Amino acid sequence: MSLYDQLNSAYTTQLQENNSFVEQNLNFAEQIVNALIDFLDVPPQNPDIKGVESYLQYLRLDREKGYLAQETLSKALSHFPEGKFQFGLGLLLTAQPDRHPRQFATFSIDGDRDGDRLTVNVLGKTFEFEAATQSDLDLNALCTHVFDDLMTGLSWRISDEVEKTQIGFDVTPIDD
């Protein structure tokens, strides 16, 4: 085998291993998304809202532009050296009963693979998994955390940020 053939062989091996790595990342991302859809009971049908195609958006994270909606999870998934991957999700929230106003609750999911260990960071909390590539992950704790964190954010009210003073008891000095 010539040296050139050896280079081509090494390139082929590298390409196969890289493609396998990307497929495994996509498998983990799909498991996470499917677990969240099932756990949150996200409706599968189109929300029938102008300009909104799904109750769940796949988001590609761009450092300069922020979250960019993608048609598929594979397009939203970014792969990085050293076993890291990242994608974002947007969950459509609407006011009832007429679904106005509405917005997407967006968050990122960061994965880091080291051998058979998978570490996932979502909404400020880290989860670790044994990650044999063909086995399903137990994602109940992750899903519970996402729900709890979103509920905590939705419990905030504008009045929580307003300093409450009683008339006649404000002792703030007046500048002359």
LOLUMFI-524237 format. One record per residue: residue number from 0; residue in three letters; x negated, z, y negated of N, C-alpha, C in turn. Coordinates in nm, 3 decimals, decimal comma, always signed. Last residue first. Example, Ala and Ser with C-alpha at 12.3 -4.5 7.8 and 13.67 -1.06 7.14 Angstrom:
ATOM seq type    n_c1    n_c3    n_c2   ca_c1   ca_c3   ca_c2    c_c1    c_c3    c_c2
ATOM   1  SER  -1,285  +0,708  +0,225  -1,367  +0,714  +0,106  -1,290  +0,787  -0,003
ATOM   0  ALA  -1,319  +0,780  +0,569  -1,230  +0,780  +0,450  -1,320  +0,780  +0,330
This chain:
ATOM seq type    n_c1    n_c3    n_c2   ca_c1   ca_c3   ca_c2    c_c1    c_c3    c_c2
ATOM 175  ASP  +3,207  +4,875  -6,903  +3,244  +4,848  -7,042  +3,186  +4,717  -7,089
ATOM 174  ASP  +3,343  +4,886  -6,576  +3,229  +4,852  -6,661  +3,277  +4,820  -6,801
ATOM 173  ILE  +3,496  +5,153  -6,419  +3,519  +5,032  -6,497  +3,397  +5,008  -6,585
ATOM 172  PRO  +3,454  +5,277  -6,086  +3,427  +5,284  -6,230  +3,450  +5,149  -6,298
ATOM 171  THR  +3,714  +5,342  -5,862  +3,607  +5,250  -5,894  +3,581  +5,255  -6,044
ATOM 170  VAL  +3,912  +5,496  -5,753  +3,819  +5,563  -5,842  +3,698  +5,474  -5,874
ATOM 169  ASP  +4,241  +5,467  -5,685  +4,120  +5,388  -5,690  +4,027  +5,447  -5,794
ATOM 168  PHE  +4,483  +5,588  -5,684  +4,375  +5,661  -5,620  +4,245  +5,581  -5,615
ATOM 167  GLY  +4,674  +5,425  -5,795  +4,654  +5,556  -5,855  +4,539  +5,633  -5,794
ATOM 166  ILE  +4,764  +5,268  -5,495  +4,768  +5,264  -5,641  +4,757  +5,406  -5,694
ATOM 165  GLN  +4,537  +5,274  -5,229  +4,666  +5,318  -5,280  +4,658  +5,316  -5,432
ATOM 164  THR  +4,388  +5,003  -5,049  +4,380  +5,112  -5,147  +4,520  +5,148  -5,191
ATOM 163  LYS  +4,228  +4,842  -4,796  +4,356  +4,899  -4,833  +4,334  +5,015  -4,929
ATOM 162  GLU  +4,062  +4,541  -4,789  +4,047  +4,685  -4,811  +4,179  +4,740  -4,862
ATOM 161  VAL  +4,115  +4,306  -4,543  +4,152  +4,346  -4,677  +4,137  +4,497  -4,689
ATOM 160  GLU  +4,081  +4,238  -4,282  +3,966  +4,223  -4,369  +3,993  +4,269  -4,512
ATOM 159  ASP  +4,321  +4,259  -4,156  +4,211  +4,341  -4,104  +4,091  +4,339  -4,197
ATOM 158  SER  +4,482  +4,065  -4,263  +4,494  +4,200  -4,318  +4,384  +4,293  -4,268
ATOM 157  ILE  +4,432  +3,852  -4,097  +4,374  +3,851  -4,231  +4,376  +3,991  -4,289
ATOM 156  ARG  +4,358  +3,959  -3,763  +4,454  +3,925  -3,868  +4,384  +3,929  -4,003
ATOM 155  TRP  +4,279  +3,906  -3,421  +4,233  +3,929  -3,559  +4,340  +3,883  -3,657
ATOM 154  SER  +4,356  +3,820  -3,178  +4,418  +3,945  -3,224  +4,376  +3,978  -3,366
ATOM 153  LEU  +4,206  +3,605  -3,107  +4,341  +3,578  -3,156  +4,413  +3,705  -3,202
ATOM 152  GLY  +3,975  +3,725  -3,009  +3,969  +3,645  -3,132  +4,105  +3,620  -3,192
ATOM 151  THR  +4,085  +3,831  -2,776  +4,029  +3,920  -2,878  +4,021  +3,847  -3,012
ATOM 150  MET  +4,149  +3,596  -2,638  +4,256  +3,687  -2,680  +4,207  +3,783  -2,788
ATOM 149  LEU  +3,890  +3,498  -2,591  +3,982  +3,421  -2,675  +4,096  +3,508  -2,725
ATOM 148  ASP  +3,797  +3,704  -2,424  +3,730  +3,676  -2,550  +3,819  +3,597  -2,644
ATOM 147  ASP  +3,975  +3,686  -2,203  +3,966  +3,809  -2,283  +3,903  +3,784  -2,419
ATOM 146  PHE  +3,915  +3,423  -2,109  +4,049  +3,460  -2,154  +4,045  +3,582  -2,245
ATOM 145  VAL  +3,641  +3,454  -2,045  +3,684  +3,352  -2,142  +3,821  +3,388  -2,197
ATOM 144  HIS  +3,656  +3,661  -1,850  +3,584  +3,681  -1,975  +3,628  +3,580  -2,082
ATOM 143  THR  +3,797  +3,531  -1,647  +3,855  +3,649  -1,710  +3,789  +3,676  -1,844
ATOM 142  CYS  +3,606  +3,337  -1,579  +3,737  +3,297  -1,633  +3,804  +3,413  -1,705
ATOM 141  LEU  +3,400  +3,502  -1,479  +3,375  +3,413  -1,593  +3,508  +3,374  -1,658
ATOM 140  ALA  +3,529  +3,621  -1,260  +3,481  +3,705  -1,370  +3,455  +3,621  -1,495
ATOM 139  ASN  +3,583  +3,389  -1,098  +3,691  +3,472  -1,149  +3,646  +3,557  -1,269
ATOM 138  LEU  +3,416  +3,215  -0,965  +3,416  +3,210  -1,111  +3,523  +3,298  -1,174
ATOM 137  ASP  +3,217  +3,162  -0,716  +3,322  +3,259  -0,746  +3,322  +3,280  -0,897
ATOM 136  LEU  +3,157  +2,821  -0,629  +3,117  +2,941  -0,701  +3,239  +3,032  -0,718
ATOM 135  ASP  +3,123  +2,654  -0,318  +3,202  +2,684  -0,437  +3,156  +2,815  -0,497
ATOM 134  SER  +2,831  +2,472  -0,208  +2,927  +2,582  -0,198  +3,001  +2,601  -0,330
ATOM 133  GLN  +2,636  +2,280  -0,236  +2,762  +2,240  -0,176  +2,867  +2,350  -0,174
ATOM 132  THR  +2,407  +2,404  -0,350  +2,471  +2,292  -0,418  +2,607  +2,253  -0,361
ATOM 131  ALA  +2,402  +2,745  -0,394  +2,378  +2,639  -0,297  +2,464  +2,521  -0,342
ATOM 130  ALA  +2,361  +2,960  -0,598  +2,412  +2,825  -0,621  +2,364  +2,725  -0,518
ATOM 129  GLU  +2,465  +3,268  -0,688  +2,388  +3,200  -0,584  +2,445  +3,059  -0,581
ATOM 128  PHE  +2,488  +3,337  -1,038  +2,547  +3,292  -0,913  +2,438  +3,247  -0,817
ATOM 127  GLU  +2,560  +3,530  -1,328  +2,463  +3,476  -1,234  +2,531  +3,447  -1,101
ATOM 126  PHE  +2,652  +3,513  -1,670  +2,696  +3,528  -1,531  +2,592  +3,464  -1,441
ATOM 125  THR  +2,659  +3,652  -1,994  +2,585  +3,579  -1,892  +2,635  +3,615  -1,753
ATOM 124  LYS  +2,832  +3,606  -2,302  +2,812  +3,682  -2,179  +2,747  +3,592  -2,074
ATOM 123  GLY  +2,893  +3,449  -2,525  +2,811  +3,568  -2,541  +2,788  +3,651  -2,417
ATOM 122  LEU  +3,045  +3,231  -2,425  +3,101  +3,325  -2,522  +3,027  +3,458  -2,523
ATOM 121  VAL  +2,848  +3,198  -2,143  +2,968  +3,151  -2,212  +3,021  +3,263  -2,301
ATOM 120  ASN  +2,596  +3,098  -1,932  +2,624  +3,176  -2,051  +2,745  +3,114  -2,121
ATOM 119  VAL  +2,494  +3,117  -1,603  +2,586  +3,053  -1,695  +2,614  +3,149  -1,810
ATOM 118  THR  +2,250  +3,047  -1,369  +2,290  +3,139  -1,474  +2,376  +3,063  -1,572
ATOM 117  LEU  +2,189  +3,011  -1,035  +2,252  +2,948  -1,149  +2,294  +3,058  -1,245
ATOM 116  ARG  +1,942  +2,978  -0,789  +2,009  +3,067  -0,884  +2,065  +2,983  -0,999
ATOM 115  ASP  +1,781  +2,830  -0,626  +1,919  +2,850  -0,583  +1,996  +2,946  -0,673
ATOM 114  GLY  +1,588  +2,718  -0,890  +1,600  +2,720  -0,744  +1,746  +2,729  -0,705
ATOM 113  ASP  +1,753  +2,775  -1,156  +1,618  +2,809  -1,111  +1,625  +2,824  -0,960
ATOM 112  ARG  +1,942  +2,652  -1,424  +1,918  +2,655  -1,280  +1,772  +2,685  -1,251
ATOM 111  ASP  +2,175  +2,729  -1,656  +2,030  +2,730  -1,634  +2,008  +2,749  -1,485
ATOM 110  GLY  +2,428  +2,628  -1,888  +2,382  +2,656  -1,753  +2,231  +2,649  -1,745
ATOM 109  ASP  +2,663  +2,711  -2,126  +2,522  +2,680  -2,104  +2,483  +2,721  -1,963
ATOM 108  ILE  +2,936  +2,609  -2,293  +2,896  +2,665  -2,164  +2,754  +2,616  -2,138
ATOM 107  SER  +3,112  +2,679  -2,598  +3,012  +2,608  -2,519  +2,984  +2,683  -2,389
ATOM 106  PHE  +3,440  +2,630  -2,736  +3,329  +2,714  -2,692  +3,236  +2,633  -2,604
ATOM 105  THR  +3,734  +2,625  -2,937  +3,616  +2,559  -2,880  +3,509  +2,660  -2,843
ATOM 104  ALA  +4,062  +2,581  -2,955  +3,967  +2,691  -2,941  +3,846  +2,633  -2,869
ATOM 103  PHE  +4,214  +2,354  -3,169  +4,141  +2,370  -3,043  +4,050  +2,492  -3,053
ATOM 102  GLN  +4,543  +2,400  -3,310  +4,398  +2,383  -3,319  +4,339  +2,397  -3,180
ATOM 101  ARG  +4,841  +2,371  -3,507  +4,770  +2,371  -3,379  +4,620  +2,358  -3,406
ATOM 100  PRO  +5,143  +2,502  -3,664  +5,018  +2,428  -3,659  +4,953  +2,438  -3,521
ATOM  99  HIS  +5,343  +2,346  -3,421  +5,271  +2,329  -3,548  +5,253  +2,465  -3,610
ATOM  98  ARG  +5,512  +2,370  -3,203  +5,373  +2,331  -3,180  +5,298  +2,293  -3,308
ATOM  97  ASP  +5,762  +2,484  -3,223  +5,749  +2,341  -3,258  +5,606  +2,287  -3,249
ATOM  96  PRO  +5,788  +2,758  -3,171  +5,828  +2,665  -3,067  +5,798  +2,518  -3,099
ATOM  95  GLN  +5,434  +2,828  -3,143  +5,562  +2,800  -3,078  +5,676  +2,823  -3,177
ATOM  94  ALA  +5,129  +2,673  -3,216  +5,228  +2,772  -3,253  +5,362  +2,732  -3,191
ATOM  93  THR  +4,877  +2,598  -2,972  +4,982  +2,555  -3,063  +5,075  +2,671  -3,093
ATOM  92  LEU  +4,558  +2,508  -2,868  +4,648  +2,620  -2,895  +4,749  +2,574  -2,999
ATOM  91  LEU  +4,356  +2,347  -2,638  +4,459  +2,328  -2,739  +4,548  +2,452  -2,747
ATOM  90  LEU  +4,023  +2,411  -2,601  +4,153  +2,443  -2,542  +4,258  +2,436  -2,653
ATOM  89  GLY  +3,732  +2,245  -2,541  +3,828  +2,278  -2,645  +3,963  +2,296  -2,580
ATOM  88  LEU  +3,398  +2,297  -2,432  +3,539  +2,276  -2,402  +3,620  +2,313  -2,525
ATOM  87  GLY  +3,070  +2,157  -2,380  +3,167  +2,238  -2,451  +3,308  +2,204  -2,406
ATOM  86  PHE  +2,760  +2,196  -2,201  +2,877  +2,119  -2,243  +2,971  +2,214  -2,316
ATOM  85  GLN  +2,436  +2,177  -2,054  +2,526  +2,233  -2,154  +2,643  +2,138  -2,177
ATOM  84  PHE  +2,152  +2,284  -1,854  +2,257  +2,188  -1,890  +2,357  +2,258  -1,981
ATOM  83  LYS  +1,818  +2,315  -1,724  +1,925  +2,356  -1,815  +2,026  +2,243  -1,835
ATOM  82  GLY  +1,584  +2,269  -1,578  +1,706  +2,308  -1,509  +1,822  +2,347  -1,597
ATOM  81  GLU  +1,369  +2,177  -1,729  +1,362  +2,312  -1,673  +1,495  +2,361  -1,619
ATOM  80  PRO  +1,532  +1,965  -1,974  +1,425  +2,000  -1,880  +1,438  +2,145  -1,834
ATOM  79  PHE  +1,890  +1,907  -1,974  +1,765  +1,938  -2,040  +1,659  +1,970  -1,935
ATOM  78  HIS  +2,189  +1,728  -2,022  +2,089  +1,779  -1,927  +1,957  +1,796  -2,000
ATOM  77  SER  +2,527  +1,761  -2,119  +2,388  +1,732  -2,159  +2,294  +1,799  -2,060
ATOM  76  LEU  +2,848  +1,637  -2,075  +2,741  +1,717  -2,016  +2,604  +1,669  -2,061
ATOM  75  ALA  +3,029  +1,453  -2,160  +3,011  +1,573  -2,242  +2,891  +1,656  -2,197
ATOM  74  LYS  +3,037  +1,265  -1,963  +2,985  +1,223  -2,093  +2,959  +1,343  -2,184
ATOM  73  SER  +3,153  +1,415  -1,757  +3,017  +1,363  -1,738  +2,956  +1,316  -1,870
ATOM  72  LEU  +3,409  +1,462  -1,855  +3,315  +1,572  -1,848  +3,172  +1,521  -1,834
ATOM  71  THR  +3,528  +1,205  -2,079  +3,506  +1,263  -1,946  +3,405  +1,377  -1,955
ATOM  70  GLU  +3,557  +1,148  -2,348  +3,664  +1,111  -2,256  +3,651  +1,180  -2,121
ATOM  69  GLN  +3,477  +1,399  -2,595  +3,439  +1,293  -2,501  +3,555  +1,268  -2,404
ATOM  68  ALA  +3,425  +1,519  -2,925  +3,514  +1,502  -2,810  +3,471  +1,382  -2,727
ATOM  67  LEU  +3,161  +1,706  -3,038  +3,214  +1,570  -3,036  +3,297  +1,552  -2,909
ATOM  66  TYR  +3,070  +1,974  -3,244  +3,137  +1,933  -3,121  +3,192  +1,792  -3,134
ATOM  65  GLY  +2,800  +1,895  -3,464  +2,889  +1,994  -3,401  +2,946  +1,941  -3,270
ATOM  64  LYS  +2,613  +1,731  -3,579  +2,754  +1,699  -3,601  +2,850  +1,800  -3,540
ATOM  63  GLU  +2,363  +1,838  -3,510  +2,389  +1,800  -3,648  +2,538  +1,782  -3,676
ATOM  62  ARG  +2,368  +1,899  -3,237  +2,316  +1,998  -3,331  +2,349  +1,966  -3,476
ATOM  61  ASP  +2,644  +1,847  -3,041  +2,544  +1,777  -3,121  +2,498  +1,873  -3,229
ATOM  60  LEU  +2,793  +1,874  -2,732  +2,740  +1,950  -2,844  +2,628  +1,872  -2,911
ATOM  59  ARG  +3,087  +1,730  -2,629  +2,941  +1,718  -2,625  +2,888  +1,787  -2,750
ATOM  58  LEU  +3,373  +1,847  -2,466  +3,298  +1,835  -2,590  +3,149  +1,824  -2,563
ATOM  57  TYR  +3,691  +1,777  -2,348  +3,549  +1,788  -2,312  +3,469  +1,761  -2,437
ATOM  56  GLN  +3,994  +1,957  -2,398  +3,898  +1,854  -2,441  +3,761  +1,884  -2,382
ATOM  55  LEU  +4,309  +2,012  -2,275  +4,169  +2,054  -2,263  +4,080  +1,936  -2,301
ATOM  54  TYR  +4,544  +1,889  -2,314  +4,538  +2,030  -2,351  +4,396  +2,083  -2,346
ATOM  53  SER  +4,504  +1,559  -2,452  +4,499  +1,655  -2,342  +4,499  +1,797  -2,397
ATOM  52  GLU  +4,529  +1,398  -2,675  +4,549  +1,338  -2,544  +4,558  +1,438  -2,430
ATOM  51  VAL  +4,653  +1,380  -2,990  +4,602  +1,476  -2,893  +4,633  +1,424  -2,753
ATOM  50  GLY  +4,780  +1,205  -3,162  +4,637  +1,225  -3,180  +4,574  +1,323  -3,082
ATOM  49  LYS  +5,089  +1,365  -3,133  +5,017  +1,251  -3,189  +4,870  +1,289  -3,213
ATOM  48  ILE  +5,158  +1,509  -2,828  +5,134  +1,537  -2,968  +5,049  +1,423  -3,021
ATOM  47  ASP  +5,192  +1,534  -2,551  +5,286  +1,458  -2,630  +5,281  +1,497  -2,777
ATOM  46  PRO  +5,004  +1,647  -2,380  +5,085  +1,737  -2,461  +5,189  +1,669  -2,549
ATOM  45  ASN  +5,003  +1,521  -2,048  +4,971  +1,495  -2,188  +5,059  +1,585  -2,275
ATOM  44  GLN  +4,973  +1,768  -1,781  +5,027  +1,649  -1,847  +4,978  +1,639  -1,991
ATOM  43  PRO  +4,878  +2,012  -1,686  +4,803  +1,889  -1,655  +4,850  +1,767  -1,733
ATOM  42  PRO  +4,840  +2,320  -1,866  +4,927  +2,211  -1,820  +4,848  +2,082  -1,796
ATOM  41  VAL  +4,645  +2,580  -1,736  +4,652  +2,476  -1,838  +4,740  +2,361  -1,786
ATOM  40  ASP  +4,604  +2,835  -1,622  +4,726  +2,760  -1,594  +4,751  +2,654  -1,702
ATOM  39  LEU  +4,373  +2,973  -1,626  +4,454  +2,976  -1,748  +4,588  +2,905  -1,732
ATOM  38  PHE  +4,285  +2,911  -1,364  +4,299  +3,051  -1,406  +4,393  +3,061  -1,527
ATOM  37  ASP  +4,273  +2,627  -1,362  +4,359  +2,700  -1,269  +4,388  +2,841  -1,318
ATOM  36  ILE  +4,088  +2,583  -1,571  +4,220  +2,519  -1,574  +4,317  +2,595  -1,484
ATOM  35  LEU  +3,866  +2,729  -1,474  +3,932  +2,768  -1,599  +4,072  +2,709  -1,609
ATOM  34  ALA  +3,808  +2,580  -1,243  +3,842  +2,722  -1,231  +3,914  +2,770  -1,357
ATOM  33  ASN  +3,746  +2,332  -1,355  +3,862  +2,344  -1,267  +3,905  +2,489  -1,250
ATOM  32  VAL  +3,510  +2,404  -1,499  +3,628  +2,351  -1,568  +3,753  +2,368  -1,482
ATOM  31  ILE  +3,342  +2,488  -1,286  +3,374  +2,578  -1,397  +3,502  +2,532  -1,467
ATOM  30  GLN  +3,328  +2,256  -1,129  +3,380  +2,380  -1,071  +3,423  +2,476  -1,182
ATOM  29  GLU  +3,209  +2,081  -1,313  +3,345  +2,054  -1,264  +3,407  +2,179  -1,204
ATOM  28  ALA  +2,956  +2,202  -1,333  +3,043  +2,192  -1,452  +3,188  +2,168  -1,411
ATOM  27  PHE  +2,861  +2,164  -1,071  +2,879  +2,300  -1,123  +2,974  +2,299  -1,244
ATOM  26  ASN  +2,858  +1,879  -1,067  +2,936  +1,954  -0,969  +2,963  +2,096  -1,019
ATOM  25  LEU  +2,674  +1,828  -1,270  +2,812  +1,784  -1,287  +2,903  +1,858  -1,189
ATOM  24  ASN  +2,444  +1,930  -1,143  +2,492  +1,988  -1,269  +2,639  +1,953  -1,292
ATOM  23  GLN  +2,430  +1,748  -0,929  +2,452  +1,890  -0,902  +2,502  +1,962  -1,028
ATOM  22  GLU  +2,377  +1,511  -1,072  +2,499  +1,522  -0,991  +2,531  +1,668  -0,959
ATOM  21  VAL  +2,125  +1,575  -1,177  +2,236  +1,549  -1,267  +2,369  +1,562  -1,193
ATOM  20  PHE  +1,977  +1,594  -0,936  +1,987  +1,709  -1,025  +2,107  +1,694  -1,119
ATOM  19  SER  +1,998  +1,330  -0,844  +2,054  +1,440  -0,765  +2,074  +1,564  -0,851
ATOM  18  ASN  +1,853  +1,200  -1,045  +1,995  +1,169  -1,026  +2,065  +1,278  -0,945
ATOM  17  ASN  +1,598  +1,313  -0,993  +1,665  +1,335  -1,123  +1,814  +1,308  -1,112
ATOM  16  GLU  +1,550  +1,212  -0,736  +1,558  +1,357  -0,757  +1,627  +1,390  -0,889
ATOM  15  GLN  +1,545  +0,934  -0,788  +1,641  +0,990  -0,693  +1,659  +1,141  -0,714
ATOM  14  LEU  +1,330  +0,922  -0,969  +1,462  +0,880  -1,011  +1,570  +0,938  -0,920
ATOM  13  GLN  +1,116  +1,004  -0,803  +1,151  +1,080  -0,924  +1,293  +1,048  -0,968
ATOM  12  THR  +1,118  +0,796  -0,613  +1,142  +0,935  -0,572  +1,185  +1,019  -0,691
ATOM  11  THR  +1,055  +0,581  -0,782  +1,180  +0,580  -0,707  +1,217  +0,722  -0,663
ATOM  10  TYR  +0,797  +0,657  -0,866  +0,905  +0,642  -0,964  +1,041  +0,647  -0,895
ATOM   9  ALA  +0,658  +0,644  -0,624  +0,670  +0,773  -0,693  +0,783  +0,770  -0,796
ATOM   8  SER  +0,681  +0,367  -0,580  +0,737  +0,462  -0,484  +0,757  +0,599  -0,548
ATOM   7  ASN  +0,537  +0,267  -0,797  +0,679  +0,234  -0,782  +0,748  +0,330  -0,687
ATOM   6  LEU  +0,284  +0,371  -0,733  +0,351  +0,411  -0,857  +0,502  +0,384  -0,850
ATOM   5  GLN  +0,237  +0,235  -0,495  +0,244  +0,381  -0,493  +0,314  +0,433  -0,619
ATOM   4  ASP  +0,222  -0,026  -0,589  +0,331  +0,010  -0,498  +0,347  +0,162  -0,490
ATOM   3  TYR  -0,017  +0,000  -0,733  +0,106  -0,033  -0,804  +0,227  +0,004  -0,719
ATOM   2  LEU  -0,196  +0,041  -0,528  -0,174  +0,149  -0,624  -0,045  +0,126  -0,703
ATOM   1  SER  -0,059  -0,090  -0,218  -0,140  -0,099  -0,340  -0,110  +0,020  -0,431
ATOM   0  MET  -0,086  +0,000  +0,117  +0,000  +0,000  +0,000  -0,090  +0,000  -0,124
